[in-house]
Amino acid sequence: MVHVPAVTDGPVAINDQKPDAWAAACEAPMVEAIGVARAVGSLVDLGDPGPQSGPLRLVWILPTTALGGSAGFVGVSAAGEGIRALAKGAARQWGSSCTTAVLAVSPTLLFDGSGPPDEGSLSPPALGGPGDVATDVASLVDLLADPRSQFATGGTLVADGGSWMAP
């Protein structure tokens, strides 16, 4: 299962962050992610691996905004960190029955153009851009969803072309 939570359309200053804007930016993606985790957890409880053999696998795709923060995107960042914590907790709870991972990609791949630039990075992407969804990101999702990558469970893989380089 792969889940890409919804992200808000544009920046909102902290002082202007009204409850409805916060709900859209932070709470809605968390509700989505928890719903996905509960659905997968039901399959884990049933011992049902679904159409594939081996353990279940759950991959979330998030913007790197959550890693470095970004002006005007506090809600998106908070949701991203919450989902990363959810991935870790689920990995510990489910053990070898279901592995989880987070793929953090350039915000430019998830926002409609009004999102943050690759903030948090000190330089442009080492590879010249954020990557292509079909050729670069899809192959990493395939890798994380492969049973052979089970020892990466609960972890976050950053794939943004080399903008955000941190341990």
C-alpha atoms as an extended CHARMM CRD file, in Angstrom:
* protein
*
       167  EXT
         1         1  MET       CA              0.0000000000        0.0000000000        0.0000000000  PROA      1               0.0000000000
         2         2  VAL       CA              1.2980000000        3.4410000000       -0.9190000000  PROA      2               0.0000000000
         3         3  HSD       CA             -0.2310000000        6.5930000000        0.5530000000  PROA      3               0.0000000000
         4         4  VAL       CA              0.4250000000       10.1740000000       -0.5300000000  PROA      4               0.0000000000
         5         5  PRO       CA             -1.4010000000       12.4680000000        1.9050000000  PROA      5               0.0000000000
         6         6  ALA       CA             -3.0150000000       15.6370000000        0.5980000000  PROA      6               0.0000000000
         7         7  VAL       CA             -1.0230000000       18.8500000000        1.0080000000  PROA      7               0.0000000000
         8         8  THR       CA             -2.3300000000       22.4140000000        1.2100000000  PROA      8               0.0000000000
         9         9  ASP       CA             -2.1670000000       24.7130000000       -1.7800000000  PROA      9               0.0000000000
        10        10  GLY       CA             -0.1510000000       27.5870000000       -0.4350000000  PROA      10              0.0000000000
        11        11  PRO       CA              1.6820000000       29.1150000000        2.4950000000  PROA      11              0.0000000000
        12        12  VAL       CA             -0.0760000000       30.5010000000        5.5650000000  PROA      12              0.0000000000
        13        13  ALA       CA              1.8230000000       32.6050000000        8.0920000000  PROA      13              0.0000000000
        14        14  ILE       CA              1.6670000000       31.2720000000       11.6480000000  PROA      14              0.0000000000
        15        15  ASN       CA             -0.1760000000       34.3920000000       12.8620000000  PROA      15              0.0000000000
        16        16  ASP       CA             -2.7640000000       33.8950000000       10.1130000000  PROA      16              0.0000000000
        17        17  GLN       CA             -3.2160000000       30.1550000000       10.7370000000  PROA      17              0.0000000000
        18        18  LYS       CA             -6.9360000000       29.8940000000       11.4780000000  PROA      18              0.0000000000
        19        19  PRO       CA             -8.4550000000       26.6460000000       12.7830000000  PROA      19              0.0000000000
        20        20  ASP       CA             -9.8630000000       25.6380000000        9.3940000000  PROA      20              0.0000000000
        21        21  ALA       CA             -6.5170000000       26.2290000000        7.6620000000  PROA      21              0.0000000000
        22        22  TRP       CA             -4.7350000000       24.2210000000       10.3760000000  PROA      22              0.0000000000
        23        23  ALA       CA             -7.2580000000       21.4010000000       10.0090000000  PROA      23              0.0000000000
        24        24  ALA       CA             -6.6700000000       21.2760000000        6.2450000000  PROA      24              0.0000000000
        25        25  ALA       CA             -2.8880000000       21.4820000000        6.4890000000  PROA      25              0.0000000000
        26        26  CYS       CA             -2.2060000000       19.2490000000        9.4910000000  PROA      26              0.0000000000
        27        27  GLU       CA             -5.2070000000       17.3480000000       10.7550000000  PROA      27              0.0000000000
        28        28  ALA       CA             -6.6420000000       16.1650000000        7.4150000000  PROA      28              0.0000000000
        29        29  PRO       CA             -3.4080000000       14.4660000000        6.2510000000  PROA      29              0.0000000000
        30        30  MET       CA             -3.0400000000       12.8380000000        9.6840000000  PROA      30              0.0000000000
        31        31  VAL       CA             -6.6270000000       11.5580000000        9.5790000000  PROA      31              0.0000000000
        32        32  GLU       CA             -5.9260000000       10.1260000000        6.1050000000  PROA      32              0.0000000000
        33        33  ALA       CA             -2.7160000000        8.4610000000        7.2630000000  PROA      33              0.0000000000
        34        34  ILE       CA             -4.3050000000        6.9830000000       10.3760000000  PROA      34              0.0000000000
        35        35  GLY       CA             -7.1980000000        5.6810000000        8.2770000000  PROA      35              0.0000000000
        36        36  VAL       CA             -4.7490000000        3.9770000000        5.9240000000  PROA      36              0.0000000000
        37        37  ALA       CA             -2.7930000000        2.5420000000        8.8640000000  PROA      37              0.0000000000
        38        38  ARG       CA             -5.9860000000        1.2300000000       10.4670000000  PROA      38              0.0000000000
        39        39  ALA       CA             -7.0330000000       -0.4460000000        7.2130000000  PROA      39              0.0000000000
        40        40  VAL       CA             -3.6280000000       -2.0860000000        6.8730000000  PROA      40              0.0000000000
        41        41  GLY       CA             -3.6640000000       -2.9480000000       10.5780000000  PROA      41              0.0000000000
        42        42  SER       CA             -6.9620000000       -4.7990000000       10.0660000000  PROA      42              0.0000000000
        43        43  LEU       CA             -5.2600000000       -6.9570000000        7.4470000000  PROA      43              0.0000000000
        44        44  VAL       CA             -2.3300000000       -7.5310000000        9.8200000000  PROA      44              0.0000000000
        45        45  ASP       CA             -4.7800000000       -8.6350000000       12.5310000000  PROA      45              0.0000000000
        46        46  LEU       CA             -6.3840000000      -11.0610000000       10.0750000000  PROA      46              0.0000000000
        47        47  GLY       CA             -3.0080000000      -12.3910000000        8.9830000000  PROA      47              0.0000000000
        48        48  ASP       CA             -3.9580000000      -11.5080000000        5.3930000000  PROA      48              0.0000000000
        49        49  PRO       CA             -0.9840000000      -10.5440000000        3.2120000000  PROA      49              0.0000000000
        50        50  GLY       CA             -3.2900000000       -9.4150000000        0.4220000000  PROA      50              0.0000000000
        51        51  PRO       CA             -2.4780000000      -10.2050000000       -3.2140000000  PROA      51              0.0000000000
        52        52  GLN       CA              1.2760000000      -10.4430000000       -2.6600000000  PROA      52              0.0000000000
        53        53  SER       CA              3.1570000000      -13.0700000000       -0.7420000000  PROA      53              0.0000000000
        54        54  GLY       CA              5.0360000000      -12.2950000000        2.4430000000  PROA      54              0.0000000000
        55        55  PRO       CA              4.4400000000       -9.4960000000        4.9040000000  PROA      55              0.0000000000
        56        56  LEU       CA              2.3180000000       -6.4590000000        4.1580000000  PROA      56              0.0000000000
        57        57  ARG       CA              4.1350000000       -3.2540000000        3.2590000000  PROA      57              0.0000000000
        58        58  LEU       CA              3.0520000000        0.3560000000        3.7500000000  PROA      58              0.0000000000
        59        59  VAL       CA              4.8990000000        3.3000000000        2.2170000000  PROA      59              0.0000000000
        60        60  TRP       CA              4.0490000000        6.9600000000        2.8090000000  PROA      60              0.0000000000
        61        61  ILE       CA              5.2950000000        9.6590000000        0.4190000000  PROA      61              0.0000000000
        62        62  LEU       CA              5.8380000000       13.0490000000        2.0710000000  PROA      62              0.0000000000
        63        63  PRO       CA              7.4990000000       16.3450000000        1.1340000000  PROA      63              0.0000000000
        64        64  THR       CA             10.9080000000       17.0570000000        2.6460000000  PROA      64              0.0000000000
        65        65  THR       CA              9.2040000000       20.1460000000        4.1140000000  PROA      65              0.0000000000
        66        66  ALA       CA              8.6480000000       18.0100000000        7.2110000000  PROA      66              0.0000000000
        67        67  LEU       CA             12.3940000000       17.4870000000        7.6450000000  PROA      67              0.0000000000
        68        68  GLY       CA             13.6140000000       21.0600000000        7.5040000000  PROA      68              0.0000000000
        69        69  GLY       CA             10.5220000000       23.1240000000        8.0670000000  PROA      69              0.0000000000
        70        70  SER       CA              9.3690000000       25.7950000000        5.6720000000  PROA      70              0.0000000000
        71        71  ALA       CA              7.9580000000       29.2650000000        6.2510000000  PROA      71              0.0000000000
        72        72  GLY       CA              4.1950000000       29.1820000000        5.8590000000  PROA      72              0.0000000000
        73        73  PHE       CA              3.9700000000       25.3960000000        5.8560000000  PROA      73              0.0000000000
        74        74  VAL       CA              3.9580000000       24.6340000000        9.5870000000  PROA      74              0.0000000000
        75        75  GLY       CA              0.8130000000       22.5040000000        9.3140000000  PROA      75              0.0000000000
        76        76  VAL       CA              2.2060000000       20.4340000000        6.4450000000  PROA      76              0.0000000000
        77        77  SER       CA              5.4660000000       19.9850000000        8.3500000000  PROA      77              0.0000000000
        78        78  ALA       CA              3.6650000000       18.9650000000       11.5450000000  PROA      78              0.0000000000
        79        79  ALA       CA              1.5630000000       16.4400000000        9.6400000000  PROA      79              0.0000000000
        80        80  GLY       CA              4.6760000000       15.0410000000        7.9800000000  PROA      80              0.0000000000
        81        81  GLU       CA              6.4290000000       14.5780000000       11.3050000000  PROA      81              0.0000000000
        82        82  GLY       CA              3.3020000000       12.9820000000       12.7420000000  PROA      82              0.0000000000
        83        83  ILE       CA              3.1330000000       10.5390000000        9.8460000000  PROA      83              0.0000000000
        84        84  ARG       CA              6.8360000000        9.7320000000       10.2440000000  PROA      84              0.0000000000
        85        85  ALA       CA              6.1350000000        8.9510000000       13.9270000000  PROA      85              0.0000000000
        86        86  LEU       CA              3.1430000000        6.8370000000       12.8770000000  PROA      86              0.0000000000
        87        87  ALA       CA              5.3850000000        4.8550000000       10.5040000000  PROA      87              0.0000000000
        88        88  LYS       CA              7.8620000000        4.1930000000       13.3120000000  PROA      88              0.0000000000
        89        89  GLY       CA              5.2150000000        3.1790000000       15.8360000000  PROA      89              0.0000000000
        90        90  ALA       CA              3.4360000000        0.9300000000       13.3490000000  PROA      90              0.0000000000
        91        91  ALA       CA              6.7390000000       -0.7080000000       12.4080000000  PROA      91              0.0000000000
        92        92  ARG       CA              7.4000000000       -1.5400000000       16.0580000000  PROA      92              0.0000000000
        93        93  GLN       CA              3.8600000000       -2.7650000000       16.6740000000  PROA      93              0.0000000000
        94        94  TRP       CA              3.5170000000       -4.8790000000       13.5430000000  PROA      94              0.0000000000
        95        95  GLY       CA              7.0740000000       -6.2240000000       13.4520000000  PROA      95              0.0000000000
        96        96  SER       CA              7.6070000000       -8.6300000000       10.5810000000  PROA      96              0.0000000000
        97        97  SER       CA              3.8670000000       -8.8160000000        9.7810000000  PROA      97              0.0000000000
        98        98  CYS       CA              3.9430000000       -5.4190000000        8.0500000000  PROA      98              0.0000000000
        99        99  THR       CA              6.8640000000       -3.1870000000        7.2590000000  PROA      99              0.0000000000
       100       100  THR       CA              6.5240000000        0.5760000000        6.9410000000  PROA      100             0.0000000000
       101       101  ALA       CA              8.6510000000        3.2550000000        5.3360000000  PROA      101             0.0000000000
       102       102  VAL       CA              8.5100000000        6.9300000000        4.4400000000  PROA      102             0.0000000000
       103       103  LEU       CA              9.8450000000        8.3220000000        1.1770000000  PROA      103             0.0000000000
       104       104  ALA       CA             10.5450000000       12.0510000000        1.5210000000  PROA      104             0.0000000000
       105       105  VAL       CA             10.6060000000       13.8100000000       -1.8520000000  PROA      105             0.0000000000
       106       106  SER       CA             11.0590000000       17.3610000000       -3.0550000000  PROA      106             0.0000000000
       107       107  PRO       CA              8.0630000000       19.5550000000       -2.2240000000  PROA      107             0.0000000000
       108       108  THR       CA              7.9530000000       20.6020000000       -5.8850000000  PROA      108             0.0000000000
       109       109  LEU       CA              6.7200000000       17.0990000000       -6.7540000000  PROA      109             0.0000000000
       110       110  LEU       CA              3.7390000000       17.2630000000       -4.3810000000  PROA      110             0.0000000000
       111       111  PHE       CA              2.6150000000       20.9000000000       -4.4410000000  PROA      111             0.0000000000
       112       112  ASP       CA              0.8730000000       22.5130000000       -7.3950000000  PROA      112             0.0000000000
       113       113  GLY       CA              3.4420000000       25.2680000000       -7.8350000000  PROA      113             0.0000000000
       114       114  SER       CA              2.3270000000       27.3710000000       -4.8920000000  PROA      114             0.0000000000
       115       115  GLY       CA              4.1460000000       25.1910000000       -2.4000000000  PROA      115             0.0000000000
       116       116  PRO       CA              7.4910000000       25.8130000000       -0.7980000000  PROA      116             0.0000000000
       117       117  PRO       CA             10.6960000000       25.6330000000       -2.7430000000  PROA      117             0.0000000000
       118       118  ASP       CA             13.2620000000       23.1420000000       -1.5230000000  PROA      118             0.0000000000
       119       119  GLU       CA             13.6160000000       25.1560000000        1.6710000000  PROA      119             0.0000000000
       120       120  GLY       CA             15.7810000000       23.7660000000        4.3840000000  PROA      120             0.0000000000
       121       121  SER       CA             18.4960000000       22.8830000000        1.9370000000  PROA      121             0.0000000000
       122       122  LEU       CA             21.6150000000       24.9720000000        1.7480000000  PROA      122             0.0000000000
       123       123  SER       CA             22.1680000000       24.4470000000       -1.9520000000  PROA      123             0.0000000000
       124       124  PRO       CA             20.3130000000       23.4130000000       -5.0900000000  PROA      124             0.0000000000
       125       125  PRO       CA             19.8330000000       19.6910000000       -5.7530000000  PROA      125             0.0000000000
       126       126  ALA       CA             23.1480000000       17.9630000000       -6.4500000000  PROA      126             0.0000000000
       127       127  LEU       CA             21.5220000000       16.1740000000       -9.3840000000  PROA      127             0.0000000000
       128       128  GLY       CA             20.1290000000       19.4090000000      -10.8180000000  PROA      128             0.0000000000
       129       129  GLY       CA             16.4730000000       18.8550000000       -9.9750000000  PROA      129             0.0000000000
       130       130  PRO       CA             13.9490000000       17.0830000000       -7.7630000000  PROA      130             0.0000000000
       131       131  GLY       CA             13.6860000000       13.9640000000       -9.8910000000  PROA      131             0.0000000000
       132       132  ASP       CA             10.9520000000       12.5700000000      -12.0720000000  PROA      132             0.0000000000
       133       133  VAL       CA              7.9540000000       10.8510000000      -10.5020000000  PROA      133             0.0000000000
       134       134  ALA       CA              7.7150000000        8.1010000000      -13.1190000000  PROA      134             0.0000000000
       135       135  THR       CA             11.3830000000        7.2220000000      -13.4140000000  PROA      135             0.0000000000
       136       136  ASP       CA             13.0320000000        8.2360000000      -10.1330000000  PROA      136             0.0000000000
       137       137  VAL       CA             10.3810000000        8.2030000000       -7.4150000000  PROA      137             0.0000000000
       138       138  ALA       CA              8.4480000000        5.1670000000       -8.6690000000  PROA      138             0.0000000000
       139       139  SER       CA             11.5290000000        2.9530000000       -8.6070000000  PROA      139             0.0000000000
       140       140  LEU       CA             12.1890000000        3.9310000000       -4.9830000000  PROA      140             0.0000000000
       141       141  VAL       CA              8.5830000000        3.2150000000       -4.0170000000  PROA      141             0.0000000000
       142       142  ASP       CA              8.9910000000       -0.1770000000       -5.6830000000  PROA      142             0.0000000000
       143       143  LEU       CA             12.1480000000       -0.7590000000       -3.6570000000  PROA      143             0.0000000000
       144       144  LEU       CA             10.5290000000        0.2190000000       -0.3400000000  PROA      144             0.0000000000
       145       145  ALA       CA              7.4790000000       -1.9330000000       -1.0900000000  PROA      145             0.0000000000
       146       146  ASP       CA              9.6670000000       -4.9520000000       -1.8620000000  PROA      146             0.0000000000
       147       147  PRO       CA              9.8620000000       -7.5840000000        0.9070000000  PROA      147             0.0000000000
       148       148  ARG       CA             13.6400000000       -7.6000000000        0.5400000000  PROA      148             0.0000000000
       149       149  SER       CA             13.7540000000       -4.0620000000        1.9670000000  PROA      149             0.0000000000
       150       150  GLN       CA             12.1440000000       -5.1220000000        5.2460000000  PROA      150             0.0000000000
       151       151  PHE       CA             15.1530000000       -4.0520000000        7.2990000000  PROA      151             0.0000000000
       152       152  ALA       CA             14.3830000000       -0.4310000000        6.3900000000  PROA      152             0.0000000000
       153       153  THR       CA             11.0920000000       -0.6750000000        8.2980000000  PROA      153             0.0000000000
       154       154  GLY       CA             10.1140000000        2.4610000000       10.1710000000  PROA      154             0.0000000000
       155       155  GLY       CA             12.7570000000        4.4990000000        8.3850000000  PROA      155             0.0000000000
       156       156  THR       CA             12.6970000000        7.5270000000        6.1220000000  PROA      156             0.0000000000
       157       157  LEU       CA             14.4820000000        7.5890000000        2.7800000000  PROA      157             0.0000000000
       158       158  VAL       CA             15.1350000000       11.0750000000        1.3990000000  PROA      158             0.0000000000
       159       159  ALA       CA             14.9840000000       11.2650000000       -2.3850000000  PROA      159             0.0000000000
       160       160  ASP       CA             15.0020000000       14.8760000000       -3.5320000000  PROA      160             0.0000000000
       161       161  GLY       CA             17.9210000000       14.9660000000       -5.9440000000  PROA      161             0.0000000000
       162       162  GLY       CA             20.4100000000       15.8420000000       -3.2350000000  PROA      162             0.0000000000
       163       163  SER       CA             18.9440000000       19.0240000000       -1.7000000000  PROA      163             0.0000000000
       164       164  TRP       CA             18.3530000000       17.7470000000        1.8080000000  PROA      164             0.0000000000
       165       165  MET       CA             21.4100000000       15.8330000000        2.9510000000  PROA      165             0.0000000000
       166       166  ALA       CA             21.1960000000       14.8990000000        6.6050000000  PROA      166             0.0000000000
       167       167  PRO       CA             21.6180000000       11.7010000000        8.5700000000  PROA      167             0.0000000000
